[in-house]
Amino acid sequence: MAKRSAIRVALDLETTGLHPEQDAILEIAAVKFQGTEIIDTLETFVAPGRSIPYRVQRLTGIKPEHLIGAPPFSAVANKLQHFLGDFPIVGHSIPFDAGFLRMRGIARSNPLIDTFELATVLLPSLVSYNLGQVAEALGVRVPHDRHRAMVDTVLAMEVFNALHQRLQAVDLDVLNDLANLDAPRSWPLLHFFRQELRDRQEREGVMGRLSRGSLGDRFASQLGMDPRVLSFAVGRQQDAGPSSHGPAAAVAPVADVPAETPLVRGNEVARQAILTSLEQRDPLLLELTLGGHDYTAALLAVLEWLAENPSSEDEPQAGPRRLVIACANQQSARRLIDTTLPLLQQKMRSDLSVAYLAEHGGYLCTHRWFGAAMRRTSGELTAEQARGLAKLRLWTHETLQGDRSELTLLQQEITAWDRISSGFEQKRSVDERFEKTYQRCTYRRKGYCFVSLAEERVREARIVVTTHAGLFDDLSLKQPLLASIDRRLILDADLIEEENIRWGGSEFDQLQVLRVLNTIGAELADGRYQGLLALAAPSLRDNGPGGLSTTPTVPKSELDQRLLQWFQVLRQARMAVGRLFLAFTSLVDEAAQQNGRDKGRSDGAHRAHGRGHERVDQPLRLTSHMRQLSVWNEVEQAWQQASQRLRSVIELANDAERRILSKQNNRRRQDQGSGEDTSVASELVAAAYQLTEYLQMVQQAISLDESDSVYWLRMPPAPPTAAQQHGARKVSEPGSSAISIEPAPILYSQLIHTSGMLKQLLLKERASTIFAGTAFSVDGSFSFARQRLGLDQDSVAVCSAVSEHQEQTLLYLPNDVPEPNAPQYQRHLDEALVNLATALEGQVVALFTSHAALRSTYTAIKPILEARNILVLGQGADGSPRQLWQVFQSQERVVILGTGSFWDNADEIVRSPACLFIARLPMPVLNDPPIAARAEQYSDQLRQLTVPMATLRVNRAIDRFMWGEGKRNAVVLFDRRVTSKEYGSTVLHSLPRCSQRHAAVSLMPDAILDWLTGEGVWETDCP
């Protein structure tokens, strides 16, 4: 007789806020269930003893009238405690709900099963993990009246059952791995996975912890690799056929393609320019401002060229035509591969093979997975790392490509990916040891290396899709994989300079350096040793048996004198690094003291905590002027000592690698093991390589010599609370002894000008490189873009395809408001937003140039608009851009305030706003060291750099936010400088043609409302 499911309780609370210690419970809903059977329910409102915030009323539907006569929590506490008993509690982000109950003495020991955590593990590729989207992904019906407690409780129960069913279908060896992760006991899923493993073993008659066993070890010795790789999807389906990245992978049904969709959207000029560039192998600068970030015209043209059969006269080397398409990021590349290209190929009746090439570190490394990366080398996993590795373990049974773009990794899970991602495989041409490691890797020879498989697909594909960074990664190698493809289409090329700057930059962070050193090896407080050296101690001892240690830490008795000396070298290196960062801190302090006037200007929100006092969070650019500071000699001396210590660590890591490989080569073939020891050797080489890169970067910075890069120090942002700050800045010298590190500046570097590098990477040989972007021209000229991209002014063709929007968009320019930074500007801005949002009943997105400006307006307008039944959502205060857009598209009467990445990332937009309100021109900040270094190269910084950059950013924002649909809309430029300053005409003349109104701010709400509800074109009345 089958064992019945356990009894569990699904729970959801609605509260007045996010903080259990200061907010109150409004509603409780609980469902006791056993499998799919509901045993009992509990539902009640709770009197909060305070007002309900407007945002909570909007999102939950709970109004003050609903709570009339509701009992206080004390009156329902006993009933709730009896209902919960000691049963496991299920819910979406259930630790939040449990926190409110435990603060009030309820459910303090009940096990928690978080459906959010469970979904992130079992649905590794889901774009978003909110309850509704998880339910949809599982085929669970989502009610329309979401966000009330009982509705969400029942939904969470159904989601849990669907996830539980999915988990029960997982192989036993996978479940065993999940239950035995080196995770903290506080991780909510650890208890659940272990109970599931016990239940499964009982059902299947398998007792005790699964292990590879002696038979598995002998099999591993014969294979030279871990036999568990055979359970990976790539192991089960080595002969499965073409990549799922091929054109048939995600082709939409023919019925989904409107028959009347124009192939080139009426843009014959752009088509001809693209075809000419491809045929003649000449570069092209292509501006496509067609609305909604749409590159269909360019994609259709290149597909047309690819489908043609080349003549032997035009192309003597006669093979099939091939093309590289580079996207701005992984999300854009994935969307292109999975949706856009299949749809367009279907429309054109073509069947061109497509492959994806990831950036360096973009593939799962099977050698690392079964080697040192999964061993404890630097302390117990955090709960987030455990969740990330659990997610990756499930993913290995699904993925045939093993590339990072298939996954959705939350920010805290990225460190889990770093443990198992490819490294040396894609950089093997830069270091001969990487090449040797790659060649001897058994996983590669047996066909389980995702990098090798990806390279095979790239060589065979007609279309290779990558990212800007992926293109740079490959073309910068001595033997680039993409060099043989001489036609390239770079999408979002108006952002490629910024990406190249990021790609060429680096940072030297105390925490990161200490993590590398601790990973190589560290002595723990209890006298034991941990890290790669401790793990490889059996192979590194002169008379050791070889192989790896079977325990995560080793006692001193298992180390010989050489190993003990190596651990002493590591200890000295950590101390020297600490002294160097103390010197950096002193340097920042002295520079700030000499520049006290900057402290006065700095916003309080940009302060970070130093050694017991506040320090202005201003960047300090390293120039020859640093030698005038008294502390500079201390910095140079600290660096001299730290560099010597780090070089000693590099030498010992390389020596350890050689000894491990020598010991491995001397072992008999039948006793060669699973390759784990060679994985440790590879990790040591990678750590040494990383330390070498740190040395080179810091040496150049400390020299203060002129170079192509700019270097600066900046304090890291302080976490919101003292407790979080302490946790964030704690580095384990792993084990019970933890070193608390005071915040220290991070050293950054960036290229000053990227034009030379872009020219070298993309234009050094005759090739067709098409730079396609939405914003290149400034006042009708492409000179700024040509200069930034390294394009010759005379020889590179340009083409601009810009739609006109006189009947769609009204550009409103208030003519009686103060200029930014003038007195009363902020008051006028806030009043204008309130009046506009009131007239339009929400439907406004406002863009700011700083978080401080956004917060100021948010604080001022939120209570006023909420009193008028309009919800105000601020980036950061109320969620991420994705979360804000989800609310905007699902509710009416909403205003969004955004900044930073909000300007350039409009991928989440489903419903465009009625009005885009731009608070001020997004001029780059000239006290930012990279911008300052670039500005120094211009004689007229305002006209040659800052105005063009602001103009192009405004153009991109309007194109992405407002022109993806055909409905009428309005754009407000609340910056009087566009009409009062001489350079304002540059901004206005750079915009695609719109109807314009230049009038008083008091007339703006009615004018925009008239425009939105009217028809036709308004004559421009700007002077």
C-alpha positions, 0 to 999 in steps of 0.5 A, spaced: 500 500 500 502 506 497 504 511 503 500 517 503 502 524 502 504 528 508 499 533 511 502 540 510 499 547 511 499 552 505 499 560 508 499 567 506 498 573 510 497 580 507 500 586 511 501 593 512 508 593 510 515 589 509 517 589 516 515 584 522 517 588 527 513 595 525 508 593 520 501 589 522 498 583 519 491 585 515 489 578 513 490 571 514 489 565 510 491 558 511 489 551 507 491 544 511 492 539 505 494 532 504 496 531 497 491 534 492 486 533 498 484 540 502 482 538 509 481 544 512 481 552 511 482 558 516 481 565 513 480 571 517 481 579 517 485 582 522 485 589 525 491 592 524 491 598 529 493 603 524 491 605 517 492 601 511 498 604 506 495 606 499 499 602 495 497 596 500 490 597 498 491 598 491 495 591 490 491 587 495 484 590 494 483 590 502 480 597 504 478 600 511 471 598 510 473 590 510 476 591 517 470 594 520 469 589 526 475 585 524 478 581 531 485 583 533 491 578 532 491 576 539 484 574 538 486 569 533 493 567 535 491 561 539 486 558 533 492 559 528 497 556 532 492 550 533 491 550 526 498 550 524 500 545 529 507 542 527 506 541 520 510 544 515 508 550 512 508 552 505 508 558 501 511 563 496 517 566 500 514 563 506 520 566 510 517 573 510 510 570 512 513 566 518 517 572 520 511 576 522 508 570 525 514 568 529 515 575 531 508 574 535 510 567 538 507 563 532 510 557 528 516 558 531 519 551 530 515 549 524 519 547 517 518 551 512 517 549 504 518 555 500 515 555 493 519 560 491 526 557 492 523 550 490 521 553 483 528 557 482 531 550 483 526 546 479 524 551 473 531 553 472 530 557 466 524 561 468 524 568 466 521 570 473 519 567 479 513 570 482 507 566 484 503 567 478 508 566 473 511 560 476 503 557 476 503 559 469 509 555 467 506 549 471 500 549 467 496 551 474 490 556 472 491 563 475 485 566 478 484 574 476 483 576 483 490 575 485 493 578 491 488 576 496 490 572 502 486 565 500 486 566 493 494 566 493 494 561 499 490 556 494 494 558 488 501 556 492 498 549 494 497 548 487 503 550 485 507 546 491 503 540 488 505 541 481 513 542 483 512 536 488 510 532 482 516 534 478 521 533 484 518 526 484 520 525 477 527 527 478 532 521 478 534 518 485 542 520 484 540 527 483 535 527 489 541 524 493 545 530 490 540 535 492 539 532 499 547 532 500 549 539 498 554 542 503 549 547 505 547 551 511 541 548 515 538 554 515 537 553 507 529 552 507 529 546 502 535 542 505 530 539 510 525 538 505 530 535 500 532 530 505 525 528 507 524 527 500 530 522 499 528 518 505 521 517 503 524 515 496 529 510 498 524 507 503 519 506 497 524 504 492 528 499 497 534 503 497 537 505 504 543 509 507 546 515 503 548 513 496 555 514 494 559 512 487 562 506 491 567 501 489 564 499 483 563 506 481 570 508 483 573 502 478 568 505 473 571 512 474 578 509 473 577 506 467 573 512 464 578 517 467 572 521 469 566 521 474 561 516 471 555 520 473 556 525 467 552 519 463 546 522 467 547 529 464 542 530 458 549 531 454 551 524 456 544 521 455 543 524 448 550 525 445 547 522 438 541 527 439 542 530 432 542 538 431 542 543 436 536 546 439 538 553 437 537 551 430 531 554 426 526 549 428 527 550 435 522 555 437 518 557 430 511 560 431 505 557 428 504 560 421 497 563 424 501 567 428 504 571 423 500 576 420 499 576 412 499 583 411 506 584 415 510 588 411 517 585 410 521 591 410 517 596 413 517 600 407 525 601 408 528 600 401 534 604 402 536 601 408 535 594 405 539 596 399 545 599 403 545 593 407 546 588 401 551 593 398 555 592 404 555 585 405 556 584 397 562 589 397 565 587 404 565 594 406 563 597 413 556 600 414 553 605 419 546 604 420 541 608 424 534 605 424 529 609 428 523 605 427 520 605 433 520 599 439 527 597 438 525 594 432 531 591 427 526 587 423 528 591 417 536 589 418 535 582 419 530 581 413 535 584 409 541 579 411 537 573 411 535 575 404 543 575 402 544 569 406 539 565 402 542 567 395 547 562 392 553 566 391 556 566 384 564 564 383 566 570 380 563 574 386 566 569 391 571 565 389 572 561 395 564 559 394 562 556 400 555 557 403 554 564 406 555 566 413 554 571 418 555 573 425 550 577 429 552 580 435 546 583 440 547 587 446 546 582 452 544 575 453 537 576 453 537 579 447 541 574 444 536 569 447 530 572 444 533 573 437 535 565 437 528 563 440 523 567 437 525 573 432 529 569 427 525 563 427 519 567 425 523 571 420 525 565 417 519 562 417 516 568 413 522 567 408 521 560 408 528 559 409 532 554 414 539 557 415 542 553 421 543 558 427 548 557 433 550 561 439 557 563 442 557 565 449 562 569 452 568 567 456 565 563 462 559 562 459 558 555 459 558 549 464 564 546 465 563 538 466 571 537 469 570 543 474 563 540 476 566 533 478 572 536 480 574 541 485 569 546 484 563 542 488 568 541 494 569 545 500 575 550 498 573 556 502 567 555 507 560 552 507 556 554 502 551 560 503 543 558 502 544 562 496 549 558 493 546 552 495 540 554 491 544 556 485 548 549 485 541 545 486 538 549 480 544 547 476 544 540 478 537 540 475 539 544 469 544 538 467 539 533 466 535 538 461 541 542 457 544 540 451 548 546 450 550 548 457 550 555 456 549 560 461 543 564 457 539 558 458 538 560 465 535 565 470 540 566 475 538 571 481 544 576 483 545 571 489 546 565 485 551 568 480 557 565 485 554 558 484 555 559 477 562 562 478 564 555 481 562 551 475 563 555 469 568 554 463 574 558 464 581 556 461 577 552 455 575 559 452 582 562 453 586 557 451 590 561 446 593 566 451 596 561 456 599 554 454 597 551 460 590 552 459 591 549 452 594 543 455 589 542 460 584 543 455 587 537 450 588 532 456 581 533 459 577 526 458 570 530 458 572 533 452 575 527 448 569 523 450 564 529 448 562 532 454 565 538 454 560 544 452 565 549 450 568 544 445 560 542 443 559 549 442 565 550 437 563 545 433 556 548 432 559 554 431 563 552 425 557 548 422 552 554 422 550 559 417 548 564 422 552 565 429 549 569 434 553 572 440 553 578 444 557 584 444 562 582 449 562 575 446 564 578 440 570 582 443 572 575 447 573 571 441 576 576 436 581 578 442 584 571 442 590 569 438 586 564 434 579 567 434 573 562 432 569 567 428 575 570 424 573 566 418 566 569 418 567 576 414 560 579 415 557 581 421 551 585 423 552 588 430 545 590 433 544 596 438 551 598 436 549 605 439 551 601 445 557 597 443 562 603 446 559 602 453 560 595 452 567 595 450 568 600 456 565 595 461 569 589 457 576 592 457 575 594 465 577 591 471 577 592 478 581 590 484 577 588 490 579 586 497 574 581 498 575 578 491 583 578 492 582 574 499 577 569 496 582 567 491 587 566 496 582 563 501 580 558 495 588 556 494 588 555 502 587 557 509 588 555 516 582 555 520 581 557 527 581 549 530 588 548 527 585 544 521 587 546 513 582 548 508 582 550 500 585 547 494 592 545 497 589 541 503 584 538 498 590 536 494 595 534 500 595 526 498 598 528 491 602 534 494 606 530 499 612 527 497 610 520 499 603 521 499 598 516 495 596 521 490 588 523 489 584 528 493 583 528 500 576 525 502 574 530 507 573 538 506 578 540 511 585 536 513 589 536 520 596 539 520 599 531 521 597 530 513 601 536 511 609 536 510 613 541 511 613 544 504 605 545 504 606 548 511 610 553 508 605 554 503 600 556 508 605 561 511 606 564 504 598 565 504 597 568 510 603 573 509 599 575 503 593 576 506 596 580 511 600 584 506 593 585 502 590 588 508 595 593 509 595 595 502 587 596 502 588 600 509 593 605 505 588 606 500 583 608 505 588 613 508 589 615 501 582 616 500 581 620 507 587 625 505 584 626 499 577 628 501 580 632 507 584 636 502 578 637 498 573 639 503 568 643 499 566 636 495 564 633 501 559 639 502 556 638 495 555 631 496 549 628 497 548 624 504 545 618 500 552 617 497 556 616 503 559 610 506 561 608 513 569 608 514 573 607 520 568 610 525 566 616 521 562 618 515 566 618 508 564 622 502 563 617 497 567 620 492 571 617 486 579 619 487 582 618 480 589 616 480 594 621 477 601 624 478 598 629 483 597 623 488 605 624 489 603 630 492 599 627 498 603 625 504 600 618 504 602 616 497 609 613 500 605 609 504 601 606 498 607 605 494 611 601 500 604 597 501 604 595 494 611 593 493 610 588 499 603 586 497 606 585 490 612 580 492 607 576 497 602 575 491 608 573 486 610 568 491 603 565 491 603 565 484 609 561 484 607 556 489 600 555 485 604 553 479 609 549 483 603 545 486 599 544 479 606 541 476 607 536 482 599 534 482 600 533 474 607 529 475 604 525 481 598 523 476 602 521 470 606 517 475 600 513 477 598 506 473 593 507 468 588 503 471 588 507 477 588 514 474 582 516 478 576 520 475 580 526 473 578 530 480 586 531 481 587 534 475 581 539 476 584 541 482 591 543 478 586 547 473 583 551 479 590 552 481 592 555 475 586 559 474 587 562 481 594 564 479 592 567 472 587 571 476 592 574 481 597 575 475 592 579 472 591 583 479 598 584 479 598 587 472 592 592 473 595 595 480 602 595 478 600 600 472 595 604 476 600 605 482 606 607 477 601 613 475 604 613 468 600 615 462 596 610 459 590 608 455 586 607 461 584 611 467 584 608 474 580 610 480 578 608 487 571 608 490 568 606 497 563 600 496 556 602 497 554 601 504 549 596 505 542 599 508 543 597 515 549 596 520 548 588 520 547 587 513 554 591 512 557 587 517 555 581 514 557 583 507 564 585 509 565 579 513 570 574 509 571 567 512 578 565 513 574 559 513 571 555 519 569 558 525 574 564 525 572 570 521 575 576 519 571 582 519 574 587 514 572 594 514 570 597 508 576 599 503 576 602 497 575 598 490 580 600 485 577 600 478 580 601 471 577 603 464 579 604 457 579 612 456 578 611 448 575 605 445 575 607 438 582 604 437 580 597 440 574 597 436 577 598 430 583 593 431 577 588 433 572 589 428 575 593 422 582 591 421 581 586 415 576 587 409 570 585 412 562 587 412 561 590 419 554 593 419 553 597 426 546 598 426 543 602 432 537 606 434 541 613 435 547 615 431 546 622 428 546 628 432 543 634 428 544 630 422 551 629 423 554 622 424 561 625 426 560 623 433 558 616 432 564 615 427 569 618 432 567 613 437 567 607 433 573 608 430 570 609 423 574 613 418 570 619 416 570 618 408 570 611 407 565 608 411 558 609 408 552 611 413 544 610 412 539 613 416 532 610 416 528 614 421 520 614 421 516 620 422 511 621 428 508 628 427 501 624 428 503 620 433 507 624 438 507 630 441 513 633 444 511 638 449 517 643 452 515 648 458 517 655 456 516 658 463 520 653 468 527 654 472 533 651 469 535 645 472 539 646 479 536 653 479 532 655 485 525 652 485 526 647 479 524 641 484 518 645 486 516 646 479 518 639 477 514 636 482 508 640 481 508 639 474 508 631 475 502 631 480 498 636 475 500 631 469 499 625 472 492 627 475 490 629 468 492 623 465 489 618 471 496 616 471 499 613 465 506 617 466 513 614 466 518 619 469 525 619 467 531 622 472 538 622 472 540 620 479 537 616 484 537 622 489 533 626 484 528 620 483 527 620 491 526 627 492 520 627 487 518 620 490 517 623 497 514 629 494 508 627 489 507 620 492 502 622 498 498 627 493 497 622 488 495 617 492 490 621 495 487 622 488 487 614 487 494 614 483 499 609 485 506 612 485 512 606 484 519 608 484 525 604 482 528 601 488 523 603 493 518 599 490 522 594 486 526 592 480 524 595 473 521 588 471 517 589 477 514 596 476 513 594 469 509 588 471 504 592 475 504 598 470 501 593 465 496 590 470 493 596 473 490 602 471 492 609 474 500 608 475 506 612 475 513 610 475 519 613 476 525 610 474 533 612 473 539 609 471 538 602 467 531 604 466 533 609 460 536 604 456 532 597 458 525 597 455 525 590 454 520 589 459 515 594 456 508 591 454 504 597 454 507 603 453 505 609 457 501 615 455 506 620 457 514 620 457 516 625 462 524 627 462 526 631 468 532 633 465 537 632 459 541 626 461 548 629 461 554 625 463 557 627 470 564 630 469 567 628 476 566 621 474 573 619 473 572 615 466 568 621 463 573 626 466 578 622 462 575 622 456 572 629 456 580 632 457 581 629 450 576 635 447 577 642 446 569 643 447 567 638 452 560 641 452 558 641 444 563 635 443 561 630 448 556 631 453 551 634 449 551 629 443 551 623 449 545 626 452 542 627 445 543 620 443 540 617 450 534 621 449 533 619 442 534 611 444 529 612 450 523 615 446 524 610 441 524 604 446 519 607 450 514 610 446 514 608 438 513 600 439 505 601 438 501 606 434 497 609 439 498 617 440 502 619 446 506 625 449 513 626 451 515 632 456 522 635 456 522 638 462 529 642 461 528 649 459 535 649 456 533 645 450 530 652 448 534 657 452 541 655 451 544 655 444 546 647 444 538 646 445 537 646 438 542 640 437 537 636 441 531 638 438 534 637 431 536 630 432 529 628 434 525 624 429 520 629 427 514 630 432 508 635 433 511 640 438 508 645 443 512 650 446 508 653 452 507 654 459 507 649 464 500 650 467 497 649 460 501 642 459 496 637 462 490 640 458 494 640 452 497 633 452 490 631 454 487 634 448 493 631 444 491 624 446 484 624 445 485 628 438 487 627 431 492 629 426 498 634 426 499 640 431 504 645 427 510 646 431 510 653 435 517 652 437 522 658 435 
